[in-house]
Amino acid sequence: MATREEVGAELATVFEELVDLVNEVKQAAWTASSADRRRTIDEFRNFVVAQAATVDEAELRIGERPAWVRNPTGHHWRNITSDAHGDADLVVTALVRDIDATVEDIRRHSLNVDGEARQLLDEVAEGLARRCEELRGA
């Protein structure tokens, strides 16, 4: 059974990953090639923001936030738009790849906790995976 500190660290790590993902989703929205694609991406962004807030709240209920957690403004964002050379389709492809990686990371973190924390992380991972399917078709 994980200690409070270990659970808090797992939740904080997932929170940081979700914050990074929000920035990538914003980049994909900025480069969207159609109004429908932008709407789909914006809806996904809203979902990720809500999931980050839920994980943040769970982490704060446990106790103090680990000292290594960065303020969102302190993150060094990956520039998927530059990596894709501004190609809107490649930006979405990069975003989907990163979402898939984030889902797998969250599932791994879920294995390190139990109870409500595991249930929360499993739900976040499943929700991201399900919503990612919408982006694949955007």
N, C-alpha and C positions, 0 to 999 in steps of 0.2 A: 504494500500500500504506500502510495506516494505521500510525502510530507506536505504541509501547507506551502512551504517555500518551493518545493518541486512542482506542485500544481500551479502555483503562481508563475513560476518561470516558464512552464509549458504554455500557459495562457498568454503570457506577455510575448513570447516568441511568435505565437499565432497572430496576436494583435499586430505586431510589427510587420509580419508578412502581408496581412490584409491592408495595412496602411500603404505599403509599397504597391500592392495591387491596385488600389484606388488611383494612384498616380498614373499607372499604366493604362487603366481604363479611360482616364481623362484624355490621355494622349490619343487613344484610339477614337474617342469622340471628336476630338479636334480635327482629325484627318478623315472622318467618315465621308464616304463618297456619295451618300444619299441621305435623305431625311429619314427614311425607314431604318437604315443602318444606324444612324445617330440615335434615334429613339430607342432602338434595341440596346445599344451600348449604354445610353443614359439610364435606362431601367436597370441594367446590370450594375452600373456604378451605384445607384441608389441601394440596391440589394447588398453590395459589398460594404458600403458605409454602415448600413444597419447591422450587418454581421459583426463588423469591427466594434461597433458600439455595444453590442450584446456581449462580446468576448471581454471588452474593457470593463463593463459592469460586473461581470463574473469575477474578473481578476481583482477588482477593487473590493468586492465583498470578502475576498480571502484575506486581504490585509494590504500591507505596503507593496507598492510596485517595486520590482527589482531596480537597482540603481542604474543598470546598463540600458534600460529602456529609453529610447530617444524621443524627444518631442517630434511630432510629425514634420515640423519645419526643419529639423536637423537631419532628416534623411537625405542620402545621396541617391537620387532617383536614377534608375536605368532609363535611358532614352531609346525606347523602342521605335520611335518615329525616325530617328537618325539611323538606327540599325537597319531599318527597312527602307532607307533612302527615300522616305516620304511616300512610298507606295501604300495606299490605304489598304489594299488587300493583304499585303505582307505585314502591315501593322496588326491587323486582326489575327493573322496567322501566328505572329509572335505573342500576342496577348493570349490566345487560346492555349498555346504551348506553356506559357507561364502560369495560366490558371490551372492547367492539368498538373503541373509541378507543385503548385501551392496545395492543391487538393491532396496529392500524395504526401506532402510534408505534414499537413494537418492530420491525416490519417495516422502517420507515424507518431506524432505527438499524442494523439488520442490513446495510443497503446501504453503510454507512460503514466496515465492517470486512470482513475476509476470514478464510479458514481456519476454525479451531475456533470462534472467536468468532462468526462468521457462522452456522455450523452450530448453535451453541447458541441464538442468538437466534431463528433460524428455527424450531427445535424448540419453544422456549418459546411463540412466537407461535402456532404450529399447535396446540400442546396447549391453550392458552387458548381458541382459537377452537372447537376440538372440544368441550371441556368446557362452553363457554358455551351450546352447543346444548342441553345437559341442563338448564341454568337456564331457557332460554326455555320449556321445557315444564313447569317446576316450578310 
